[in-house]
């Protein structure tokens, strides 16, 4: 899901998840960073705490949005009705 958000919005996404056990609940870890194409650049461990440091080329965001323009074709004029609680 998070990789899809990276693609749809043309941005880097850092998906963070806890690791270990607490009150009988197991947390799976495997936090990751995905680039604007949804490629996973780095993934943390599933069995221990870990800090990821990932270089993200922010110029890539502009290039992706220019060449893969999902947001360009938005119909912002059609959004007005969804911001209302009740349609007129």
C-alpha positions, 0 to 999 in steps of 0.5 A, a space after each residue: 500500500 505504501 509503495 503505491 502511495 509513493 508512486 501515485 504521489 511521486 514522492 519518497 515514502 518512509 513506512 515505519 513499523 515497530 518490532 518485537 512483542 508487547 502485551 502478547 502482540 508481535 510487531 513485524 518491523 521491516 520499516 522501509 523507504 520507497 522511491 517515487 517509483 515504489 522501489 524499496 531503497 532500504 528495509 529494516 530487520 524484522 527481529 531487532 530494532 534498527 535505524 535506516 539512513 537513506 539518501 533520497 535525491 529530492 530532484 528525482 521527485 520533480 523529474 518523476 512528476 514531470 515525466 509521469 504526471 498522475 497529478 497533472 490530469 486532476 479535475 480539481 473543479 470536480 472536488 467541490 462536492 466532496 468537501 461538503 457534508 451534504 450535497 445540495 
